[in-house]
Amino acid sequence: MSHAASTAREPQPTGSAVDVRKLSITRGKTRILQGLDFTIPAGQITGLLGPSGSGKTTLMRAIVGVQRLTSGSIQVLGRPAGHPTLRHDVGYVTQAPSVYTDLSVESNVRYFGAMHGKNRSDAAEAIAAVGLENLARQKTADLSGGEFSRVSLACALVSHPGLLILDEPTVGLDPVLRADLWARFQTMAASGTTLLVSSHVMEEASHCAELLLLRNGRLLAQLSPEELSRRGGSEDLEKAFLHIIQNESPAVAPEGQVA
């Protein structure tokens, strides 16, 4: 765990890492996101939770700066989303692993690190942060599914991002691996990294300091896990979320299914 702390950035000033104002995104006649307003505090884990098709991936792409906005604005670490100077400050891990299967773990991480001016030592720290030290020379094609996902995470960590965005990073992992990853995320946050982690598994909400509840492209609520439990009338966070959905459903739902 100590390696994870060394991989993260120095603690950031308190305040917001992401500031979203009146954000709407439309594709054709389909409204994907509708009038979102929220901030993501710096140096903590924020969970982006909602059913499949609620707009989570589109929102994350917008924050990274690779999704065109229909209206509204997004500020990331004090700059407009997608600004060239954010290239080294924002890490993004998609659901689909983005590594080269014919290269070793170390070669993959060193390759992505070189894009950010990082050296062999930085790559070694990133590999250690995800617990793959013993597999550094292993070709990624020979890794298990959980190990393969960790390589993608190491490739994002090697730049020491101030903001790390993770799109359903624990999907398909066994309970032990999920618990280990969340422990590592907590260590990164404690060291100053801001994490935005999406999931459709409500039990993972308890690992987050704050939650963004998304449904049908609208933000239902921004609150802590404790507030979700209290507001939803249940210690079972899934039941609490369902209660909020039933009582605070958006008045207008977008046409079609969103991503």
Helices and strands as residue ranges (DSSP letters): H 2-7, E 16-27, E 30-41, E 45-49, H 56-64, E 71-76, E 79-80, G 84-86, E 90-93, H 105-114, H 120-129, G 133-135, G 140-142, H 145-157, E 163-167, H 175-190, E 194-199, G 202-207, E 210-215, E 218-223, H 225-232, H 237-248
